[in-house]
Amino acid sequence: MNPKNGRPYNQLAVVSFYGRRKLDAVYYYMRSLMSSNPLQSAREPLLSMFDDNRKKWESGHRPTPTLEQRNHAADKEGVSVKGRTRREIWIRPDGGKRMLRTTSAAHSNRHTQDGAADSEDEQVEAQLKSMSYVDLNKRFCVSFLHVHGKLFTKVGMESFQEAGLAMLREFRVLLQHSPLPLTVTRFLQLLALNMFAIENTRLKNTDLEPGYRSATQECALIVSLQMFNLIVERCVQLLRDSAANHTEPTPISNLTSDVHVLLPAIKVWCDWLLIHSRVWNPPPSCRDYRVGPSGDAWTRLATLVNLLDKFNTHRDFLSTEQLPDSELVRLPEDVTLSGFTPLMYNTHDPIYTNGNCDMELAQISLRIHKIMFFGTEFLCGVDPPVLKLQKYETGVSEYVSVVEIPSPPVQTSSCCVVQSDNEEVCIESGDESEDEDEEEKEEVAEGESDDSGKATGVEEEAESSSLEITKLRKRKEQLERSHRKQERRRQKVQAILRECEKTVEMEVRPHYLVPDTNCLIDYLPQLATIANAKSSPTNEYIYSLIVPLVVINELEGLSQGAGGKVVKGGGGVGAQHSAMVAEAARSALHFLRLPGPPTIKGLTTHGNTLNSNRFTAEEDYSEDMKNDDKILTACLNLSRLNSKESKSQKEDGSRRVLCEVVLLTEDRNLKLKALARDMPVSDMPNFIKWAGLLGLG
């Protein structure tokens, strides 16, 4: 079979598909596309297979949501599980206290979140370990194809991290079995599919500078590097066990069969890294896809190189000269992936061995020699470098990783929890202005350094350098500036988060009650009871019912009929429902405008109270605001103008807020907005029950 022709691979894929070997079929279809003479029709069956596998994965292989995913879902539902602690103490006019609401559990959650996540990983790992290797292998194949289906179709990428983490956990547990349930051929298929995913998701625009990656290619690269990381992790464990009982260089004949299975896969991926350094360097951040102990692929690769250096690889077996009794050493993995376009530029210099030597030992020696060359020579010389030889004062030297993974970009919109809109604008504008100032300073400094270089004769050296090296240097400087800018912004956002996560203790003494439109329509008798409630000792009114003018405007509009439109909070449409709402709105207006208790007053958006509710028009400085926002703004301004309103800060950084204004609403969105602005809020049934007016209402 000609490995450069895609048609035979397509036929093998058809045979594998009918043999119900899905992973083999996908591999052969991929080889059909990644050959010198590709068969483009292989894409259609791939789409069909990935869709069928997606349905299978979603029906029986969807993993349990992690702690972070549950927290994200809780945030969407309006429940803060990792924000600031909030405790509200509601004090009744008679002096009785009642803790109505608290989120103090979020405080302990913030400190134990990492530990809980680790324990969840341990539980998932224990569940996977309890499975037989046959069932686990089937489950891993489905998860692996599901991940590659997302990368191939670019559909459903919002859940890619969830699927990728599930696949990596299964792969790690699968590697812990001994003997390994995966063969050398299977490992080569997995890595070849990873190479195909990275190649298939590259940017189509070739005019961009080297080093740019698409978002999908970034995901493919991260998952591929993490799989390589897990393979190297397992190989390091096995090599440490092999070298534990040997003080002298360990012969490679002592390597276990599992190491013999892993080394070809490591060598093949090292070949790909060697050829495509512009694709993966600088390396991406894989911290969000970490599975198992901490450590990235480069740190473990340095450890692998240090361990292999302690083995006696019998390099005298190998020679570049062809002697009369010598024999050519062929590696099976090179033969398997011959004609594979991502490895087409991987040149193999002929290596020979003595005919009397064991060919298997010669292959292992050559394999280790190539891995050592990649780690000790290439990774130390690539720009920017990945490994370096660290020498200690004791005379011991070892290879260590020097990769600096940049911090992921911080979503400032999700963490700007501030007290007012003005503060939020101030924080964002401050970040931008300071970053621009820093960039200007760096540019000036670079300009001065360039001038000094020209004055000292560096200009001649620059002219002798190639244009490509000049571009790489400029790209490196851009990345360094971007990294410094992201680091500064991360520190500022962390400072904001620390400020926002401080405890807020609210002491609520309800006196001014601000109802929204729905409360006046649905709970008018209860509001009348509240407005007429008096304290028994002094016979004075307990509460003041403050109605915003925007609410009165809404009642007037509803009293004229909704014209068949959907009414907020009404629960239905049609003439009958509109008539009911209109009648309730007219009753509410009649209640507000009749001579009654002096505690019923109007409220402007500016927070000013009116003794008469017959005024409905005001000079609105925010016509673009929604009515809910106007109601909340009126409450905040009333609270601000209230002389008894006070805020204080304790020595431990926690804040104490005293408030007499309470917003009454059942609108969920308005509740969330009020809580975000430290405005006490309650619905009518709970407030009536808490105030002890349930029987009267």
C-alpha positions as CSV (number, residue, x, y, z in Angstrom):
1,M,0.0,0.0,0.0
2,N,1.3,3.4,-0.9
3,P,1.2,5.5,2.3
4,K,0.9,8.7,0.3
5,N,-2.3,7.7,-1.4
6,G,-5.5,8.4,0.5
7,R,-7.8,5.9,-1.3
8,P,-6.5,2.7,0.4
9,Y,-7.0,4.4,3.8
10,N,-10.6,5.2,2.9
11,Q,-11.2,1.6,2.1
12,L,-9.7,0.5,5.4
13,A,-12.0,3.1,7.1
14,V,-15.1,1.5,5.5
15,V,-14.0,-2.0,6.6
16,S,-13.4,-0.7,10.1
17,F,-16.8,1.0,10.2
18,Y,-18.6,-2.2,9.2
19,G,-16.5,-4.0,11.8
20,R,-17.9,-1.6,14.4
21,R,-14.4,-0.3,15.2
22,K,-15.2,3.4,15.3
23,L,-11.9,4.7,16.5
24,D,-10.0,2.8,13.8
25,A,-12.5,4.1,11.2
26,V,-12.0,7.7,12.2
27,Y,-8.2,7.2,12.2
28,Y,-8.2,5.8,8.6
29,Y,-10.5,8.5,7.4
30,M,-8.2,11.0,8.9
31,R,-5.2,9.3,7.2
32,S,-7.1,9.5,3.9
33,L,-7.3,13.3,4.4
34,M,-3.8,13.7,5.7
35,S,-2.0,12.1,2.7
36,S,-0.2,13.6,-0.3
37,N,-3.1,12.5,-2.5
38,P,-6.1,13.1,-0.1
39,L,-9.6,11.9,-0.7
40,Q,-11.8,14.8,0.3
41,S,-15.0,12.7,0.3
42,A,-13.8,11.2,3.6
43,R,-15.1,14.3,5.4
44,E,-18.7,13.4,4.9
45,P,-18.6,10.0,6.8
46,L,-16.5,11.7,9.5
47,L,-19.3,14.2,10.1
48,S,-21.9,11.4,10.4
49,M,-19.7,9.3,12.7
50,F,-19.0,12.3,15.0
51,D,-22.7,13.1,15.2
52,D,-23.6,9.5,16.1
53,N,-20.9,9.5,18.7
54,R,-22.1,12.8,20.2
55,K,-25.6,11.3,20.8
56,K,-24.0,8.3,22.4
57,W,-21.8,10.4,24.7
58,E,-24.7,12.7,25.7
59,S,-27.0,9.7,26.4
60,G,-24.8,7.7,28.7
61,H,-21.3,9.3,29.1
62,R,-22.0,12.8,30.3
63,P,-19.9,13.4,33.4
64,T,-21.1,14.7,36.7
65,P,-20.8,18.5,36.7
66,T,-17.8,19.7,38.6
67,L,-17.8,22.2,41.5
68,E,-16.8,25.1,39.2
69,Q,-19.6,24.2,36.7
70,R,-22.2,24.1,39.5
71,N,-21.0,27.4,40.8
72,H,-21.3,28.9,37.3
73,A,-24.8,27.5,37.0
74,A,-25.7,28.9,40.5
75,D,-24.4,32.3,39.4
76,K,-26.8,32.2,36.4
77,E,-29.6,31.5,38.8
78,G,-28.7,34.5,40.8
79,V,-27.2,32.6,43.8
80,S,-23.8,33.9,44.7
81,V,-21.6,31.0,45.9
82,K,-18.2,32.6,45.7
83,G,-18.8,36.3,46.1
84,R,-18.9,38.4,49.2
85,T,-20.5,37.3,52.4
86,R,-23.8,39.1,53.1
87,R,-25.7,39.0,56.4
88,E,-28.9,40.9,56.9
89,I,-30.4,41.5,60.4
90,W,-34.0,42.7,60.2
91,I,-35.1,44.4,63.4
92,R,-38.9,44.9,64.0
93,P,-40.2,48.1,65.5
94,D,-40.9,46.3,68.7
95,G,-37.3,45.5,69.1
96,G,-37.5,41.8,68.2
97,K,-34.7,40.5,65.9
98,R,-34.9,38.0,63.1
99,M,-32.2,36.9,60.8
100,L,-34.1,36.9,57.5
101,R,-31.3,36.3,55.0
102,T,-27.7,35.3,55.0
103,T,-25.1,34.0,52.6
104,S,-22.3,33.3,55.1
105,A,-21.8,29.9,53.7
106,A,-20.1,31.5,50.7
107,H,-17.3,32.6,53.0
108,S,-16.3,29.0,53.9
109,N,-16.9,28.0,50.3
110,R,-14.4,30.5,49.1
111,H,-11.7,29.1,51.3
112,T,-12.5,25.4,50.7
113,Q,-13.2,25.7,47.0
114,D,-9.9,24.3,45.9
115,G,-10.0,21.5,48.4
116,A,-13.5,20.6,47.4
117,A,-12.5,20.6,43.7
118,D,-9.6,18.2,44.5
119,S,-11.9,15.9,46.5
120,E,-14.3,15.8,43.6
121,D,-11.5,14.8,41.3
122,E,-10.6,12.1,43.7
123,Q,-14.2,10.8,43.8
124,V,-14.4,10.8,40.0
125,E,-11.0,9.0,39.8
126,A,-12.2,6.4,42.3
127,Q,-15.3,5.8,40.3
128,L,-13.3,5.3,37.1
129,K,-10.8,3.0,38.9
130,S,-13.7,0.8,40.0
131,M,-14.5,0.1,36.3
132,S,-12.9,-2.8,34.4
133,Y,-10.3,-1.7,31.9
134,V,-12.5,-3.0,29.1
135,D,-15.4,-0.8,30.0
136,L,-13.1,2.1,30.8
137,N,-11.4,1.8,27.4
138,K,-14.8,1.9,25.6
139,R,-15.8,4.9,27.6
140,F,-12.6,6.7,26.8
141,C,-12.9,6.0,23.1
142,V,-16.4,7.6,23.1
143,S,-15.1,10.6,25.0
144,F,-12.1,11.0,22.8
145,L,-14.1,10.9,19.6
146,H,-16.6,13.4,21.2
147,V,-13.8,15.8,21.9
148,H,-12.5,15.5,18.3
149,G,-16.0,15.8,17.0
150,K,-16.2,19.2,18.5
151,L,-12.9,20.2,17.1
152,F,-13.8,18.9,13.6
153,T,-17.3,20.4,13.4
154,K,-16.6,23.4,15.6
155,V,-20.1,22.9,17.1
156,G,-20.7,22.9,20.8
157,M,-17.4,24.4,21.8
158,E,-19.0,26.1,24.8
159,S,-18.9,22.6,26.5
160,F,-15.5,21.7,25.2
161,Q,-13.7,22.1,28.5
162,E,-16.2,19.8,30.2
163,A,-15.8,17.1,27.6
164,G,-12.0,17.5,27.5
165,L,-11.6,17.2,31.3
166,A,-13.8,14.1,31.3
167,M,-11.7,12.5,28.5
168,L,-8.4,13.4,30.2
169,R,-9.5,11.9,33.5
170,E,-10.5,8.6,31.8
171,F,-7.2,8.6,29.9
172,R,-5.1,9.1,33.1
173,V,-6.9,6.2,34.9
174,L,-6.5,4.0,31.8
175,L,-2.8,4.6,31.9
176,Q,-2.5,3.5,35.5
177,H,-3.5,-0.1,34.6
178,S,-0.6,-2.6,34.3
179,P,-0.1,-4.1,31.8
180,L,-1.3,-1.2,29.7
181,P,-4.7,-1.9,27.9
182,L,-3.6,0.2,25.0
183,T,-1.2,-1.0,22.4
184,V,1.6,0.9,20.6
185,T,-0.6,1.2,17.5
186,R,-3.5,2.6,19.5
187,F,-1.2,5.2,21.1
188,L,0.0,6.2,17.6
189,Q,-3.6,6.5,16.4
190,L,-4.5,8.8,19.3
191,L,-1.5,11.1,18.8
192,A,-2.0,11.1,15.0
193,L,-5.6,12.3,15.5
194,N,-4.4,15.0,17.8
195,M,-1.9,16.2,15.1
196,F,-4.8,16.1,12.6
197,A,-7.0,18.3,14.9
198,I,-4.2,20.9,15.3
199,E,-3.6,20.9,11.6
200,N,-7.3,21.1,10.6
201,T,-8.0,24.0,13.0
202,R,-5.2,26.3,12.0
203,L,-5.9,29.8,10.8
204,K,-6.8,30.0,7.1
205,N,-5.3,33.5,6.8
206,T,-1.6,32.9,6.0
207,D,-0.8,36.6,6.0
208,L,-0.6,36.7,9.8
209,E,2.7,36.5,11.5
210,P,3.8,33.1,12.9
211,G,2.7,32.3,16.4
212,Y,-1.0,33.3,16.0
213,R,-3.5,30.5,16.7
214,S,-7.2,30.2,16.2
215,A,-9.4,29.7,19.3
216,T,-10.2,26.1,18.1
217,Q,-6.6,25.3,17.4
218,E,-5.7,26.6,20.9
219,C,-8.2,24.1,22.4
220,A,-6.9,21.2,20.2
221,L,-3.3,22.1,21.2
222,I,-4.1,22.2,24.9
223,V,-5.9,18.8,24.9
224,S,-3.1,17.3,22.9
225,L,-0.4,18.6,25.2
226,Q,-2.3,17.4,28.2
227,M,-2.5,13.9,26.8
228,F,1.2,14.0,26.1
229,N,1.7,15.2,29.7
230,L,-0.2,12.2,31.1
231,I,1.8,9.8,28.9
232,V,5.1,11.3,30.1
233,E,3.8,11.3,33.7
234,R,3.1,7.6,33.6
235,C,6.5,6.9,31.9
236,V,8.3,8.9,34.6
237,Q,6.6,6.8,37.3
238,L,7.7,3.5,35.6
239,L,11.2,4.7,35.0
240,R,11.6,5.7,38.7
241,D,10.5,2.3,39.7
242,S,13.0,0.7,37.3
243,A,15.9,2.9,38.5
244,A,15.1,2.7,42.2
245,N,17.2,-0.3,43.0
246,H,20.2,0.6,40.8
247,T,23.0,2.9,41.8
248,E,24.9,2.4,38.6
249,P,23.5,3.2,35.1
250,T,20.5,1.0,34.6
251,P,20.6,-1.1,31.4
252,I,17.7,-0.6,29.1
253,S,17.0,-4.3,29.1
254,N,15.5,-3.7,32.6
255,L,12.8,-1.5,31.2
256,T,9.3,-2.9,31.7
257,S,6.9,-3.8,28.9
258,D,4.7,-0.7,29.7
259,V,7.7,1.6,29.1
260,H,8.3,-0.1,25.8
261,V,4.7,0.8,24.9
262,L,5.0,4.4,26.0
263,L,8.4,5.3,24.5
264,P,7.3,5.1,20.8
265,A,4.4,7.5,21.5
266,I,6.6,10.0,23.3
267,K,9.2,9.8,20.5
268,V,6.5,10.4,17.8
269,W,5.1,13.5,19.6
270,C,8.6,14.8,20.1
271,D,9.1,14.5,16.4
272,W,5.9,16.6,15.8
273,L,7.0,19.2,18.4
274,L,10.4,19.4,16.6
275,I,8.9,20.1,13.2
276,H,6.1,22.4,14.3
277,S,7.8,24.6,16.9
278,R,6.1,27.7,15.4
279,V,2.7,26.2,16.2
280,W,3.1,25.4,19.9
281,N,5.8,27.9,20.9
282,P,5.1,29.9,23.0
283,P,3.3,27.1,24.8
284,P,-0.4,27.7,25.8
285,S,-1.7,27.8,29.3
286,C,-3.1,24.4,30.3
287,R,-4.1,25.2,33.9
288,D,-7.8,24.9,33.2
289,Y,-7.4,21.4,31.9
290,R,-5.2,20.1,34.7
291,V,-5.9,16.5,35.7
292,G,-4.0,14.8,38.5
293,P,-1.1,16.3,40.4
294,S,0.2,19.7,39.5
295,G,2.8,20.0,36.7
296,D,2.9,20.6,33.0
297,A,4.2,18.7,30.1
298,W,7.5,20.6,30.0
299,T,8.4,20.0,33.7
300,R,7.7,16.3,33.3
301,L,9.6,16.2,30.1
302,A,12.6,17.6,31.8
303,T,12.2,14.9,34.5
304,L,12.0,12.3,31.8
305,V,15.2,13.5,30.2
306,N,17.0,13.4,33.6
307,L,15.8,9.9,34.2
308,L,16.8,8.6,30.7
309,D,20.2,10.1,31.1
310,K,20.8,7.6,34.0
311,F,20.1,4.6,31.7
312,N,22.8,2.9,29.8
313,T,21.4,3.3,26.3
314,H,24.3,1.4,24.6
315,R,24.9,4.0,22.0
316,D,27.8,2.0,20.7
317,F,25.1,-0.2,19.2
318,L,24.3,2.5,16.7
319,S,26.4,4.0,13.9
320,T,25.8,6.3,11.0
321,E,28.3,4.4,8.8
322,Q,27.1,1.3,6.9
323,L,29.6,-1.5,7.6
324,P,29.6,-4.8,5.8
325,D,27.9,-6.7,8.6
326,S,25.6,-3.8,9.7
327,E,21.9,-3.7,9.5
328,L,19.5,-0.7,9.1
329,V,17.5,0.2,12.2
330,R,13.9,0.9,11.4
331,L,11.5,2.1,14.1
332,P,8.0,0.6,13.8
333,E,6.3,4.0,14.6
334,D,8.1,5.7,11.7
335,V,6.9,3.0,9.4
336,T,3.3,3.2,10.7
337,L,3.1,7.0,10.2
338,S,5.0,7.0,6.9
339,G,3.3,9.4,4.4
340,F,1.4,11.3,7.2
341,T,1.6,14.9,6.1
342,P,2.1,16.5,9.6
343,L,5.3,14.4,9.9
344,M,6.4,14.6,6.2
345,Y,9.3,17.0,7.0
346,N,10.7,14.6,9.7
347,T,13.8,13.4,8.0
348,H,15.3,10.1,9.2
349,D,19.0,9.8,8.7
350,P,20.0,6.1,8.2
351,I,21.2,4.5,11.5
352,Y,22.8,1.1,11.4
353,T,23.7,-1.5,14.0
354,N,25.9,-4.5,14.2
355,G,24.2,-7.6,12.8
356,N,25.1,-9.5,16.0
357,C,23.2,-7.0,18.2
358,D,19.7,-7.4,19.3
359,M,17.5,-5.4,17.0
360,E,14.9,-4.7,19.7
361,L,17.6,-3.2,22.0
362,A,18.9,-1.2,19.1
363,Q,15.5,0.3,18.4
364,I,15.0,1.2,22.1
365,S,18.4,2.8,22.1
366,L,17.7,4.8,19.0
367,R,14.3,5.9,20.3
368,I,15.8,7.1,23.6
369,H,18.6,8.9,21.7
370,K,16.0,10.9,19.6
371,I,14.0,11.8,22.8
372,M,17.3,12.9,24.5
373,F,18.3,15.0,21.5
374,F,14.9,16.7,21.4
375,G,15.0,17.5,25.1
376,T,18.7,18.4,25.6
377,E,19.5,20.1,22.3
378,F,16.3,21.4,20.6
379,L,14.3,22.5,23.6
380,C,17.3,24.2,25.1
381,G,18.1,26.1,21.9
382,V,14.6,27.0,20.7
383,D,13.6,30.7,21.0
384,P,12.1,31.2,23.6
385,P,13.8,28.3,25.3
386,V,11.8,25.6,27.0
387,L,14.4,23.7,29.0
388,K,17.8,24.6,30.4
389,L,20.6,22.8,32.1
390,Q,20.6,23.9,35.8
391,K,23.9,23.5,37.6
392,Y,24.0,23.5,41.4
393,E,26.8,24.3,43.9
394,T,27.0,20.6,44.8
395,G,28.2,19.8,41.3
396,V,24.9,18.1,40.3
397,S,23.2,19.3,37.1
398,E,19.8,18.6,35.7
399,Y,17.4,19.9,33.1
400,V,14.6,22.1,34.3
401,S,11.7,23.8,32.6
402,V,11.9,27.6,32.0
403,V,8.4,28.0,30.4
404,E,6.5,31.0,31.7
405,I,2.9,30.4,31.0
406,P,1.0,33.8,30.9
407,S,-1.9,34.3,33.1
408,P,-5.3,33.8,31.4
409,P,-7.2,37.0,30.5
410,V,-9.4,38.1,33.3
411,Q,-13.1,38.8,32.5
412,T,-13.5,42.2,34.2
413,S,-17.2,42.3,33.6
414,S,-17.8,39.3,35.8
415,C,-15.9,40.6,38.8
416,C,-16.6,44.3,38.9
417,V,-18.9,44.3,41.9
418,V,-18.8,47.9,43.1
419,Q,-21.0,50.2,45.1
420,S,-22.0,52.5,42.3
421,D,-21.9,53.0,38.5
422,N,-19.4,55.9,38.9
423,E,-16.9,53.7,40.7
424,E,-17.1,51.0,38.0
425,V,-16.4,53.5,35.3
426,C,-13.5,54.9,37.3
427,I,-11.9,51.5,37.7
428,E,-12.1,50.6,34.1
429,S,-10.9,54.0,32.8
430,G,-8.0,53.9,35.3
431,D,-6.9,50.5,34.0
432,E,-6.9,51.7,30.4
433,S,-5.1,55.0,31.1
434,E,-2.4,53.4,33.3
435,D,-1.8,50.7,30.7
436,E,-1.5,53.2,28.0
437,D,1.0,55.2,30.1
438,E,3.0,52.1,30.7
439,E,3.1,51.2,27.0
440,E,4.2,54.7,26.1
441,K,7.1,54.5,28.7
442,E,8.1,51.1,27.3
443,E,8.1,52.4,23.7
444,V,10.2,55.4,24.7
445,A,12.6,53.1,26.6
446,E,12.9,50.8,23.5
447,G,13.5,53.9,21.3
448,E,16.3,55.0,23.6
449,S,17.9,51.6,23.6
450,D,17.7,51.4,19.9
451,D,19.5,54.8,19.6
452,S,22.2,53.8,22.0
453,G,22.7,50.6,20.0
454,K,23.2,52.6,16.8
455,A,25.7,54.8,18.6
456,T,27.8,51.9,19.7
457,G,27.9,50.1,16.5
458,V,25.1,47.6,17.0
459,E,23.6,48.8,13.7
460,E,26.1,46.7,11.8
461,E,25.1,43.6,13.6
462,A,21.4,44.3,13.0
463,E,22.0,44.7,9.3
464,S,23.7,41.3,9.2
465,S,20.8,39.6,10.9
466,S,18.1,38.1,8.7
467,L,14.6,39.6,8.3
468,E,13.0,36.6,9.9
469,I,15.0,36.9,13.1
470,T,14.1,40.6,13.3
471,K,10.4,39.7,13.0
472,L,10.8,37.1,15.7
473,R,12.4,39.6,18.1
474,K,9.6,42.1,17.5
475,R,7.1,39.4,18.1
476,K,8.8,38.4,21.4
477,E,8.8,42.1,22.5
478,Q,5.1,42.3,21.7
479,L,4.3,39.2,23.7
480,E,6.4,40.4,26.7
481,R,4.5,43.7,26.7
482,S,1.2,41.9,26.4
483,H,2.2,39.7,29.3
484,R,3.1,42.6,31.5
485,K,-0.1,44.4,30.7
486,Q,-2.2,41.3,31.5
487,E,-0.3,40.8,34.8
488,R,-0.9,44.4,35.8
489,R,-4.6,44.1,35.0
490,R,-4.8,40.7,36.9
491,Q,-3.3,42.3,40.0
492,K,-5.8,45.2,39.9
493,V,-8.8,42.9,39.4
494,Q,-7.6,40.7,42.3
495,A,-7.4,43.8,44.4
496,I,-11.0,44.6,43.4
497,L,-12.1,41.1,44.2
498,R,-10.5,41.2,47.6
499,E,-12.4,44.4,48.3
500,C,-15.7,43.0,47.0
501,E,-15.3,39.8,49.0
502,K,-15.3,41.5,52.4
503,T,-18.3,40.8,54.7
504,V,-21.3,43.1,54.4
505,E,-23.5,43.2,57.5
506,M,-26.8,45.0,57.0
507,E,-29.0,46.1,59.9
508,V,-32.4,46.7,58.5
509,R,-35.0,48.7,60.5
510,P,-37.9,48.9,58.1
511,H,-39.7,52.3,58.1
512,Y,-39.9,53.5,54.5
513,L,-41.5,50.8,52.4
514,V,-41.4,51.3,48.6
515,P,-43.7,48.9,46.7
516,D,-43.5,48.3,43.0
517,T,-46.5,48.2,40.6
518,N,-47.2,44.5,41.0
519,C,-47.5,44.8,44.8
520,L,-50.1,47.5,44.5
521,I,-52.1,45.4,42.0
522,D,-51.8,42.0,43.8
523,Y,-51.5,42.9,47.5
524,L,-53.5,46.1,47.9
525,P,-55.4,45.0,51.1
526,Q,-52.1,44.0,52.7
527,L,-50.5,47.4,51.8
528,A,-53.5,49.1,53.3
529,T,-52.9,47.2,56.5
530,I,-49.3,48.2,56.5
531,A,-50.1,51.8,56.0
532,N,-52.6,51.8,58.9
533,A,-50.5,49.8,61.3
534,K,-49.8,51.6,64.6
535,S,-47.6,50.8,67.6
536,S,-49.7,50.0,70.7
537,P,-47.7,52.0,73.2
538,T,-47.5,55.3,71.3
539,N,-50.3,54.9,68.8
540,E,-48.0,56.2,66.1
541,Y,-47.8,54.9,62.6
542,I,-45.1,52.3,62.2
543,Y,-44.4,52.4,58.5
544,S,-44.4,55.0,55.7
545,L,-45.7,53.8,52.4
546,I,-43.6,55.6,49.7
547,V,-44.9,55.1,46.2
548,P,-42.6,56.1,43.3
549,L,-44.1,58.4,40.6
550,V,-43.1,55.9,37.9
551,V,-45.3,53.3,39.7
552,I,-48.3,55.7,39.6
553,N,-47.7,56.3,35.9
554,E,-47.8,52.6,35.3
555,L,-51.0,52.2,37.3
556,E,-52.6,55.0,35.2
557,G,-51.6,53.2,32.0
558,L,-52.9,49.9,33.2
559,S,-56.2,51.4,34.5
560,Q,-57.0,52.3,30.9
561,G,-56.7,48.7,29.7
562,A,-53.7,46.8,28.2
563,G,-55.2,46.3,24.8
564,G,-54.6,42.6,24.8
565,K,-50.8,43.0,25.5
566,V,-48.9,40.8,28.0
567,V,-49.0,42.5,31.4
568,K,-45.9,42.2,33.6
569,G,-46.8,39.9,36.5
570,G,-50.3,39.2,35.2
571,G,-49.8,35.6,34.2
572,G,-51.9,35.7,31.0
573,V,-53.3,37.6,28.0
574,G,-56.7,38.4,26.7
575,A,-59.6,40.7,27.3
576,Q,-60.6,39.1,30.6
577,H,-57.2,39.3,32.2
578,S,-56.7,42.9,30.9
579,A,-60.1,43.9,32.5
580,M,-59.0,42.3,35.8
581,V,-55.7,44.2,35.8
582,A,-57.3,47.5,34.8
583,E,-59.8,47.2,37.7
584,A,-57.0,46.4,40.2
585,A,-55.0,49.4,38.9
586,R,-58.0,51.7,39.4
587,S,-58.5,50.4,42.9
588,A,-54.9,51.1,43.7
589,L,-55.1,54.6,42.3
590,H,-58.3,55.3,44.3
591,F,-56.5,54.0,47.5
592,L,-53.5,56.3,46.9
593,R,-55.5,59.4,46.1
594,L,-58.1,59.2,48.8
595,P,-57.5,61.2,52.0
596,G,-55.9,58.6,54.2
597,P,-53.0,58.1,56.5
598,P,-50.3,60.8,56.3
599,T,-47.8,58.0,55.9
600,I,-48.7,57.5,52.2
601,K,-46.5,59.7,50.1
602,G,-45.1,60.0,46.6
603,L,-41.5,59.6,45.6
604,T,-39.5,61.1,42.8
605,T,-36.6,59.5,41.0
606,H,-34.3,61.9,42.8
607,G,-35.5,60.6,46.2
608,N,-37.7,63.5,47.2
609,T,-41.0,62.7,48.9
610,L,-44.3,64.3,48.0
611,N,-47.2,64.7,50.4
612,S,-49.7,64.4,47.5
613,N,-49.9,61.5,45.1
614,R,-51.7,63.6,42.5
615,F,-48.4,64.6,40.9
616,T,-47.4,62.0,38.3
617,A,-45.0,64.0,36.0
618,E,-41.4,64.9,36.8
619,E,-38.4,66.1,35.0
620,D,-36.7,62.9,34.2
621,Y,-32.9,63.0,33.8
622,S,-32.7,59.4,32.6
623,E,-35.4,58.8,30.0
624,D,-33.5,55.8,28.6
625,M,-33.8,54.0,32.0
626,K,-36.3,51.2,32.4
627,N,-39.0,51.5,34.9
628,D,-37.4,48.9,37.2
629,D,-34.2,50.9,37.2
630,K,-36.1,54.1,38.0
631,I,-37.8,52.4,41.0
632,L,-34.4,51.2,42.3
633,T,-32.8,54.6,41.7
634,A,-35.6,56.2,43.7
635,C,-35.0,53.8,46.6
636,L,-31.3,54.4,46.6
637,N,-31.7,58.2,46.5
638,L,-34.3,58.0,49.3
639,S,-31.9,56.0,51.3
640,R,-29.0,58.4,50.6
641,L,-31.1,61.4,51.6
642,N,-32.4,59.8,54.7
643,S,-30.5,61.3,57.6
644,K,-30.6,58.1,59.6
645,E,-28.9,56.1,56.9
646,S,-25.3,55.4,57.7
647,K,-22.4,53.2,56.6
648,S,-19.3,52.2,58.5
649,Q,-16.3,50.0,58.1
650,K,-14.8,47.8,60.7
651,E,-11.1,47.1,61.4
652,D,-11.2,43.7,59.7
653,G,-12.4,45.3,56.4
654,S,-16.0,44.3,56.8
655,R,-18.7,46.9,56.2
656,R,-21.8,47.6,58.3
657,V,-24.8,49.2,56.7
658,L,-27.8,50.7,58.5
659,C,-30.9,51.1,56.4
660,E,-34.6,52.1,56.9
661,V,-35.7,51.8,53.3
662,V,-37.0,48.4,52.0
663,L,-38.1,47.7,48.5
664,L,-41.2,45.4,48.2
665,T,-41.3,43.4,45.0
666,E,-41.6,39.9,43.6
667,D,-39.7,40.8,40.4
668,R,-36.7,38.5,40.4
669,N,-34.5,40.7,38.2
670,L,-35.3,43.7,40.3
671,K,-34.4,41.8,43.5
672,L,-31.0,40.9,42.1
673,K,-30.3,44.5,41.1
674,A,-31.3,45.6,44.6
675,L,-29.1,43.1,46.3
676,A,-26.2,44.1,44.2
677,R,-26.6,47.7,45.4
678,D,-27.0,46.8,49.1
679,M,-30.7,47.7,49.0
680,P,-32.9,45.6,51.4
681,V,-35.6,43.8,49.4
682,S,-38.5,41.5,50.3
683,D,-41.7,40.2,48.8
684,M,-45.1,40.9,50.3
685,P,-46.0,37.5,51.8
686,N,-42.7,37.2,53.7
687,F,-42.7,40.8,54.9
688,I,-46.3,40.5,56.2
689,K,-45.4,37.3,58.0
690,W,-42.2,38.8,59.5
691,A,-43.9,42.1,60.6
692,G,-46.6,40.1,62.5
693,L,-49.4,41.5,60.3
694,L,-50.4,38.2,58.8
695,G,-53.7,38.0,60.7
696,L,-54.6,41.6,60.1
697,G,-53.8,41.3,56.3
